[in-house]
């Protein structure tokens, strides 16, 4: 897969998507994905080696993560399988506090001797760093949980499904697109399994088995006479589910606008590919170019998730607010004085945005974070007011809080854990209200489904977003498809224009497999939930180019 194609697939976290497949682990045969090199008792014994060595060397705190990260990526184009990648990454990361300062070391030598050596290196690094530390690390308290475990509640392990069955499905989706007028189509299936064991000097021994899956495609239609072409991406969402997501159920289908089909907890890839081809052709043959101006926007969840991610998720990360993190589009306009005021109007009274690491089916769902903190749900924006941020153990005291939010994460055993975005979602409306009713209430508007290109400034304030498919709304009726649509606003103005939110029956998740942050870059997976939402009087521009 070309690097630019890999970036395009993500939609989010462009920096993270620059990672080539080879950086995700070592190639292994497919059967190795189901092996288990260590059992729980062996992991505990090795963890105790690190914890005892750290304390003996003078550390006041230590934690160890024994991680096995498995990936399988399948890529196809038209009637051919282009690539099958199976990777495994296995090793240990040890983090300590000595002389009030963090130290970290990692090793792929997963033996008692290798782990002790890495632990002593982490302590030595901490003591060396202490010479430059202005204030000692202050950790919010966490109780020890003893020996506990958590698993993604999957119904079917994707790694146990034969590769032939998966490639057949991708090729069927490609065939459906070609049969319905596509000129080109490529499809992909990403599957991830994280097997993580965490232990700390505070008495936790936590084993977790985490699964994620993401099917996606891009369909292209070409008018060879004019040379015009249009693309339509999949309306799937990456999910914290097993292969059951690839087995469509009628109850998980949601009728969208213009023949679009939307999906909840399972996905019909073949059906979506067929519809995508028809819509790509319609974009060329009958869709008109949008007239710039002010419109009421009706945004479906697969689209709105990206806007939530960029304009709420990233700006409410505490490290970004404090200026500790300025990579990937800068710091944040949502400064601490706005939070402490208790009155900053982030959005209209309808806007309730919450963080939640426990949402079933979400990419960020885990039982415990990478600091051994039990995960939870908390409010970020309540009735439009900015009320909280995302913080981990060594940040909580900065905002006057006495517990971590449980959102510390590392992309692998070899990287140090740090504050990452949890699932950030917009709560659905409380009164019964459907997308069809919402459209009837719009005089001049645009319905947008699916994610597209985006741009946001260094303070996460001024932005521009596109989408996948667009339909014009006039006097409560859909009048046809549009092209060349993007909307511009600033974060506070946009969320204060939120006028109506559909109820929980329309609530769905969207997410990113590869959200990039930090330097050196790390990626993480995160979901964003919402129902279809209306924003009034938003500026729409025409992105078409005339050569």
N, C-alpha and C positions, 0 to 999 in steps of 0.2 A: 504494500500500500504506500502511495506517495505521502510524504509528510504533510503536504497541504490538504490532501484528502482526509487525513487523520484529524487535522485541526477542524475542518469543516464538519466532521461528524459530531464533534463535541457540542458545539453551540455555546458552551460555557467553558471557562477556565482554559483560555487559549494557551497560556504558558505551560500548563500541565500537559497539554496535548502535543507539545513539541517533543515529548519523550518518545524515542523509538521503541518498538516492541522489545528489542533486546535488553533494554534497561529494566524490564519488569521481572527478569529472572533468567535462569538457564534453560535452554531447550531440553525437554524430556519427552519420552514416548508417552502416548496417550494413556497407557495402562498405569503409568507411574502416578497419575493424578489421583488414584484411589488408594495409594499406599499410605501408611502411617508410620513414620520412622521412630516415634517415641510414644509411649502411653502416658497417661496422666501421672502415675507414680514416678516414672523416670523424670518427667518435667519438674515435679516438685523437688526431687533430690538435687537436680541441677540448679534449680532456683535457690535452694538453701545454700549451695556452695557460694553463689554470688552474694547473697545477703550476709552470710557469716563473714566472708572475706572483706566486704565493705565495712562492716562494723569494726572488725579487727584492725583495719587500716586507718580508722579514725573518722569514718563517715557517720553523720548523725541521721541520715536517711538514705535508703537505696530502694530502687525497684528494678525489676528485670522483666523483659518481654522476650519470650521464646516464640518466634513466628514462622509459620509456613504459609507462603502466599502462592496460590495456584491460579493460573490464567489459561483460558482457551479462547482463541479468537479465530473465527472462520470468515473469510472474505470471498465473495463471488462476483462475477460480472456476466450478464446475459446467461448463457448456458454453460458456463465454465466455473469451476472452483479455482480461485486464484491463489489462495493461501490457507494453510492451517497451521496455527502456532500454539504449541503447548509449552508453558514455562512454569518453573518452580523456583522459588527463592526461600531459603531456609537458613536461619541464623538466630543470633541473640543480640539484643541491645540492653545495655546496663546504664542506668542513670543514678547519680549519687549527689548528695549535698555534703561537702566537707569544708570546714572553715566558713560556713555560711554561703557557699558558692556552688553552682551546678558544675558537674563534670559528666561527660558521656563518652562511652566507647562501645564498639560493636565487634562481633566476630562471627565468622561462618564456621568456626571450629566448635561444634556443639558437643564438647566433652567437659568433664570437670576441670581438667587442666586448662583448656582453652578459655573457659568461662572465668576461672580465677584470674588468669592473666589479664583479660579484658577489664575485669572489675578493678584490679589494682591500677590499671592504666586510667580508668575513669576517676578514681580517687586522686591520683597524681595530677590529672588535668584540673580537677576542682581546686586543689590546693595552689596550683600555679595561677589559676584564674583569680583566686582570692586577693592577690596583690592589687588587682585592678577593680575589685568590686567595691562600690561606694556604700551600698546598704546590703545587709544579709538577706538571703531569700526567706520569705515569710509564706509558709504554706497554710491554707485553710485546712482545718481539721477534717479527717476522713476516718471513719471507724473501720477496723479490720473485719472483713466478712467471712474469714475462714476459707474453707474449700467450697467453692460454688461454681456453677457453670451456666451458660446461656447459649442457645442455638437459634438461628433464624428459623422460624416455623414453616419450613418448606414442605411441600407434598411430594416433590420429585426432584432428586438431585440431578442437576443438569450434566454433571460430569459422568453420571452413570448411563446417560442416554447415548446410544451409538452415534458416532460421527456421521455415519451414512444417513441416519434419520434427520439430523440437523441440516446437512447439506441438501438433502431432498427438499426440505421445507424452504430453504432459501431459493433453490432453483425453481420451485413451484411459484414462489412469489415473483421471481424474475419473469417467468413465462406468462404469468397473469398480466404483468405490466406490458410486456411486448405484445400480447394478444389484444390489448386494449389501446394500442397506438403509441406506446413508448418507443423511442428510437434507441435509447440506451438505458441500462439499469444496473446498479451495483447494490449488493446487500451484504449485511454483516451481522454476526452474532458474537457478542462479547459475554463471557462468563467468568466470574471471579469467585474464589473461595479463600477466605482468610481464616486460618487456624491459629488462634492467638492464646498464649498462656501468659498471664501477668501475676507477679508476686511482689510483695513489698515488705519492708521491715515493720509495717503497721499491722501485719497479720492477715493479709488477703492472699488467696491463691485462686485465681479466676481463670477458668478455661472457657473460650468462646469459639463458636463455629459459625462463620458469617458467609452468607451466599448473596450474590447479586447477578442480575442478567439484563442484557440490553440488546434487543433486535432492532435493526434500523436499515434504511435503504435510501437511495436517491434515484428518482426517475427523471429522465430527460426526454423532452419531445422537441423535435427539430422540424421546422418548415424549410425543406431544402430549396424551394423556389426563392424564398426571400432571405434565407440564411438566419432567420430568427429562431431562437430556442428558449425554452423555459424549463425549469426544474421544480420538482415537488418532493420534499423529504417525507419520511415516514412520520405518522402521528402517534407513534409508540412512545412510551416513557420507560427509561431505565428503572428497574424495580429491585427491591430487596426481596426477591422471590426465587423459587426454583423453576424448573422447566415447565411447571403447571401454567406459567404465564404464557407459554407458547401454544397452549391448548385452549382455543377460544370457547367461551361460553356466551350464550345469547343474553343472559342477564347482565353481562359486563359491557354490552354494547350500548352506546348513547348516540342517538340520531342527531347529527349536526346540521349545519346549514349547507344548502347547495349540493346535497347528496353526500356530504362528508360524513364518515362514520368515526366516532370517537370511542375510546376504550378506557376501561377502569382497571380491573384486577386480572384480566387476561386479554390477549391480543390476537387478532386475526390478521396475520401478516399478508396472506394471499389476497384477502379482500381489500385491505388498505392499499396494496400495490396496484390492484386493478383500478380502484377509484383514483389513485394518484396519477395514473397514466391519462385517464379521461380528463382530469382537472388540468394537467400540464398542457394537453391539447387545447382545452378551452381557453387557457391563458393566452394562447397564440391566436386562436381563431375568432373569439368573441369578447374577451375581456377588454374593457376600456381602461385607459390610463386615468388615474385619479386626478381630480381638480384640487389643487392645494386649497387649504382653508381650515376653518374650525369645524370639528365633527365630534359627535358623541361616539365614543368607542365602546364596543361590546367585545370584551376580551375573554376567550375561553381558557380554561386552566392550563392546557399544554403550552399556550403562548404566555400567559401571565406569569408562569413560574420563572421564566427568564428575567422578567422585569422585577419581580420580587427579589430574586437572587442578587441582581446588580444594585438595585436602589434601596434595599432594606437589609438583605443578608450581609453583604460586605461592609456597608457603612456602620453597622452596629457591632462589629468585631472590636473588642476593647483594645487589642494591640494596634489595630489600624487607627482607632480614635486617638490613642496616646502617641502615635507617630513611631512606634516600634516597628511597625510593618508599613512599608510604603511601596512595596513591589506590586506589580499588576494593578495599575491604575490608582496608585497613590494612597492617601490617608482617608480622612472622612470629614464631612461637614457636620456630622452629628456629634459635636464636641461635648465634653463632660459638663460644661455649664448649662447646656440645653437639657441634659439628663437631670441634673441636680435641681433645676428650676421647678420641675414637676408640672410645667405648664406648656412645654414646647409642643406645638400642634403639628405633628408629623403628617397627619391625614385627617380626613373628615371623621365625624363621630361614628360612622359605620365601620371604620378601619380598626380591626383587632387582629394583630399579627403576633403569633406565638412561636416559640422555639420548642422542639420536641424531638428527643432522641429515642422515643419509645413507639412512634407510630408504626403499626403493622404494615408491612409491604414497602416501607420507605427505605431509601438507600442508606440513610444514616442510623437506622434502628440497630442498637446494640444494648446489651444489658448493663455494661460498664464501659467507661471510656479508658483510654490508655494511661490514665493515672490511677485506675482502680476505683473511680467514683461511679456510684450507681446513677444511671441516667434518669432524666425526668423531663417534665414540660414546665415552661415558664413564659410569662408575657413579655413581649418586647414593646409593642404598642397597644395601649388599652383605650378604647373609645377615642382613638385618634391621638392620644398623648404618648409621647416617648417616655417609657417607664423603666426600661432595663436594657442591658447589653448582653454580650456573650463573654463569659470570663471563666478562667480555669484556676487551679489551686493557688498559684503564686501571683494571681492578679486580683483576687476577690477583695483583699484588704484595701486596694486602691480605690474602690468604689464603696467602701464602708460596709461590705457584706462579709459574712462569716462562713460561707460555703461555696465550693466550686459549682458551676452549672453542669459539669460533666461533659464538656465538649473539647477535650484534649485528644489529639489523634496524631499518629505517625503513619506515613504511607507504607513503611516496611520496618523490619527489625533493625535495619542498618541506619535509620534516620531517627533523630531525636523528636519526641512528641512535642507538639505546641498547639496553641489555640486554633481550632478550625470551626468552620460554620456548621452548626447542627441543622436539622431540618427546620426551615423557616417557612411558615404557612399563614395564609390569610383565612381567618375563620369565616365559614359560610353565614349567610343571612339567617335570622331567626324566624322570619315569617315565610310561609310557602310562596315560592316565586320561581318560575322556570325561565330558561333562555327564550322560549317562544313568547312568553309574556313580556320579557324585557325588550325584545325587538319591537313588539307592538307599541311600546311606550316611546320609541325613538322616532323623531321626525326626520332628522338628517344625521346619518351615522355610518359607521363602517364596522362590520363584524370581522374579527381577525382570529384565525386559528393557526396553531403551530408556531414554532420558534423560527427566528430568522437572524439577520445580522443585527449587531448592536454596537453602540459607541457610548462611552460615559467618561466624564472628565476626572481629573486627579483628586477631586474631593467627593466623588460619587454623588454629584449633584445635577449638573446639566447632562442630558442624555438624548439618544435617538435609538428607536427600536423599529425593526421590520417584523415580518412574519412569514408564514408559509402560504396561506390562502386568504383572500380578502373578498368580502361581498358588501356591496352598497346597500344601505337601508334608506328608504324614502317613505315617509308617512306610515311607518309601522310595517313596511313590506320590504322583503329582499327583492331588489330589481336586477341584480346581475353581478357577475364577477368583476373585480378590479385588479389592475396591475400597478406596480411602481409606488406602493404605499409604504410610508414610514411616518412615525409620529415623534414629535420633539416636545420636551418639557423639562422642568427641573423636578427633583424628587418631591419637595414639599408641595409645590403647585399641583403636581400630578396626583398625589395621594389625597390631597384636599379636594380634588375634583371627583372623588369616588362618590357616586350617587345611588348605587343600588347593587346588591350582591344576591345571587341566587341562593337557594337553600341547600341543605346538606345532601339532598338527592343528587345534586349536580357536582358535588365535591370530588375532585380527582387529584392525583399526584403527577407531577413532572419532576425531572431531576437531571443531575450531571454525574456521570461516571468519573470524570477527570477534571475536577475543579482545581485550578492551580493557585498556589500561594507560597510565599516565602522565597528565600534565596540562600542556599541552593533550593531549587523548586521542589515542592512536594505536591502530590495530587490527593484528593479525597473525593468521596461520593456523598452526595447530598440531595435530598428531595425537597420540593416545595408544593404544598397543596393549596387549592382554592376552588371556588365555584366560579361560574361565569359572572363577570363583573362589568358594570358600566361606569365609564368616566366621562364626564360632560365637558364639552368645549375644549378639546385637546387639539393642538396645532398639528395638522397633517401636511407633509410635503410630498412632492412628486420626485421619485428617485430615478426616473427614466432618463436615458441619455440619447441624444440624437447626434449621429455621426455624419 
